[in-house]
Amino acid sequence: MTEKSRRKYRLENFVFYDYAGIQEHLQRMASRGWMLESITPFFWRYRRSTPQKVSFAVTYFPEASDFDPGPTENQQLFLDLCAQEGWQLAAQWAQMQILYTHRENPLPLQTDAGRELRAIHAAMKKNFLPSSFLLLFLSVFQLIIQGSRVVEKPLETLSEDTVLFVLLLWFIMLLLQLLNLGGYLRWYVASQKSIEATGQLAKSRSYMCKIGKGVLALVLVIVPFWIWDMAVQQKSFLVLYGIALSAGILTVLFSVQGLLKRLKAPKEINQVFTLAAAFLAGIGISIFGGSMMLQQLSSDDPQVLSVVQPDGGIVEYPIYDDPVLLRLEDLQDTPDAYYSRVSEEKTSVLFRVAWGLQQGMDSQGRKLSEMYYCISETSLPLLRQFCREKALDLGEYAPESQRWEPYSLPQWELPSLYRLYDGEKPEGYRYAVCWEDRTVILRMESEPSQQQLTDAFTVLGKA
């Protein structure tokens, strides 16, 4: 049997205070021939052994820390006393010690349930409760930030799968932290009552492990879909940058922490240097990623139209050439010498939003014509009315006198045509057509003919 086959790595989903569940799980693993060897930041490592009956005990030592170079003086004294009764240390997880013994009827390590509860609570307050409250705060903060974007520009925001992905992940994180904190509070109160009644701690419920596995499975489904979607939209660099940033910081964090522990550095020095290294790694990766993004953006710099002014000065006009779904040249014969086209398209599982702006200029940089379009659509019947209303929404700063009104033209064969009015007069040359699943808005610099409107909405209705 190779050394690799003698090791097994498992992603366990136990809550920190579920000592009974951890003990039972490790006893089952030992009976199958797998003994716990160590607990890493992500996995529990087991080694192959002879199937045997082993007793496990989980204890909590609040003064312990992941940054300690080794057991503290009091902790070592406790482990020495345990060793005298046949208990050996299997692994440590923050303030948790997991011990095992092969004796038939071992002496229990904890006989005072009240003292054990106080130790668990002190360990929770030192490590897991602060991190849970921090993640809870960050979840609420991020949901407020992202939610404000949704309220301000719902279609543009929800047409990005990345936004949906982030919203879903932070919502899952919020639920997890609420379940973690609520589950611990329920168990803590139940244990206090149980100690008064029976002298024993209450057992934690196993549903938290099942929820954790379910969330992990959900994330494993969502993340590949998100990566694939970003790659389709040619934004794979952002995915790689995000993965590199997270992986780089975590790698530096745990590598420096582990190195300083092996060098027996004091806890305070380990904490300072580990956090400083992770901070510097984050800055370094951010600078590198930012420079790569700037290089990518600079490669798409527009052409420049340079116009000499009467006083001898030079004015430069950028000429963009983004792909657009409808071109001015398709609608009218124009003497314009230059066209600047800017466009953007976003697509998610909920909505698709595509817009384009095209300006025609002469050789002196004077604008001669302009056209803007915006397509908003959804394939989900339940969202069609919402999509139509938001696409036609003029915004909170539009005058109350502005509104969309039906606009009739002879021999109009497309769905109902609307035009924007301000009071009794048309407001510029803005038109809209609403299909069942799509709303298209068109703005022109000058009044278009019926044929131009028909041609424009025919193209945009199918684009």
Secondary structure as the mmCIF struct_conf table of DSSP 4:
data_model
#
loop_
_struct_conf.conf_type_id
_struct_conf.id
_struct_conf.beg_label_comp_id
_struct_conf.beg_label_asym_id
_struct_conf.beg_label_seq_id
_struct_conf.end_label_comp_id
_struct_conf.end_label_asym_id
_struct_conf.end_label_seq_id
TURN_TY1_P TURN_TY1_P1 GLU A 3 GLU A 3
HELX_RH_3T_P HELX_RH_3T_P1 LYS A 4 ARG A 6
STRN STRN1 ARG A 7 ARG A 10
TURN_TY1_P TURN_TY1_P2 PHE A 16 TYR A 17
HELX_RH_AL_P HELX_RH_AL_P1 TYR A 19 SER A 31
TURN_TY1_P TURN_TY1_P3 ARG A 32 GLY A 33
STRN STRN2 TRP A 34 ILE A 39
BEND BEND1 PRO A 41 PHE A 42
STRN STRN3 TRP A 44 ARG A 48
STRN STRN4 SER A 55 TYR A 60
TURN_TY1_P TURN_TY1_P4 PRO A 62 GLU A 63
TURN_TY1_P TURN_TY1_P5 ASP A 66 PHE A 67
BEND BEND2 PRO A 69 GLY A 70
HELX_RH_AL_P HELX_RH_AL_P2 GLU A 73 GLN A 84
TURN_TY1_P TURN_TY1_P6 GLU A 85 GLY A 86
STRN STRN5 GLN A 88 TRP A 93
TURN_TY1_P TURN_TY1_P7 ALA A 94 GLN A 95
STRN STRN6 MET A 96 THR A 101
BEND BEND3 GLU A 104 ASN A 105
HELX_LH_PP_P HELX_LH_PP_P1 PRO A 106 PRO A 108
BEND BEND4 LEU A 109 LEU A 109
HELX_RH_AL_P HELX_RH_AL_P3 ALA A 113 ALA A 123
HELX_RH_PI_P HELX_RH_PI_P1 MET A 124 PHE A 128
HELX_RH_AL_P HELX_RH_AL_P4 LEU A 129 GLU A 152
BEND BEND5 LYS A 153 LYS A 153
HELX_RH_AL_P HELX_RH_AL_P5 PRO A 154 LEU A 158
TURN_TY1_P TURN_TY1_P8 SER A 159 SER A 159
HELX_RH_AL_P HELX_RH_AL_P6 ASP A 161 THR A 198
BEND BEND6 GLY A 199 GLN A 200
HELX_LH_PP_P HELX_LH_PP_P2 LEU A 201 ARG A 205
TURN_TY1_P TURN_TY1_P9 SER A 206 SER A 206
HELX_RH_AL_P HELX_RH_AL_P7 TYR A 207 VAL A 232
TURN_TY1_P TURN_TY1_P10 GLN A 233 GLN A 234
HELX_RH_AL_P HELX_RH_AL_P8 SER A 236 ARG A 262
TURN_TY1_P TURN_TY1_P11 LEU A 263 LYS A 264
HELX_RH_AL_P HELX_RH_AL_P9 LYS A 267 SER A 298
TURN_TY1_P TURN_TY1_P12 SER A 299 ASP A 300
HELX_LH_PP_P HELX_LH_PP_P3 ASP A 301 PRO A 302
STRN STRN7 GLN A 303 VAL A 308
TURN_TY1_P TURN_TY1_P13 PRO A 310 ASP A 311
BEND BEND7 GLY A 312 GLY A 312
STRN STRN8 ILE A 314 ILE A 319
STRN STRN9 ASP A 321 ASP A 321
BEND BEND8 LEU A 325 LEU A 326
HELX_RH_3T_P HELX_RH_3T_P2 LEU A 328 ASP A 330
TURN_TY1_P TURN_TY1_P14 LEU A 331 LEU A 331
BEND BEND9 ALA A 337 ALA A 337
STRN STRN10 TYR A 338 THR A 347
BEND BEND10 VAL A 349 LEU A 350
STRN STRN11 ARG A 352 MET A 361
TURN_TY1_P TURN_TY1_P15 SER A 363 GLN A 364
STRN STRN12 LYS A 367 GLU A 377
BEND BEND11 SER A 379 SER A 379
HELX_RH_3T_P HELX_RH_3T_P3 PRO A 381 LEU A 383
HELX_RH_AL_P HELX_RH_AL_P10 ARG A 384 LEU A 392
TURN_TY1_P TURN_TY1_P16 GLU A 396 TYR A 397
BEND BEND12 ALA A 398 ALA A 398
TURN_TY1_P TURN_TY1_P17 GLU A 400 SER A 401
STRN STRN13 GLN A 402 PRO A 406
TURN_TY1_P TURN_TY1_P18 PRO A 410 GLN A 411
BEND BEND13 LEU A 414 PRO A 415
HELX_LH_PP_P HELX_LH_PP_P4 SER A 416 SER A 416
STRN STRN14 LEU A 417 ASP A 422
TURN_TY1_P TURN_TY1_P19 GLY A 423 GLU A 424
STRN STRN15 LYS A 425 CYS A 434
BEND BEND14 GLU A 436 ASP A 437
STRN STRN16 ARG A 438 MET A 444
BEND BEND15 GLU A 445 SER A 446
HELX_LH_PP_P HELX_LH_PP_P5 GLU A 447 SER A 449
HELX_RH_AL_P HELX_RH_AL_P11 GLN A 450 LYS A 462
#
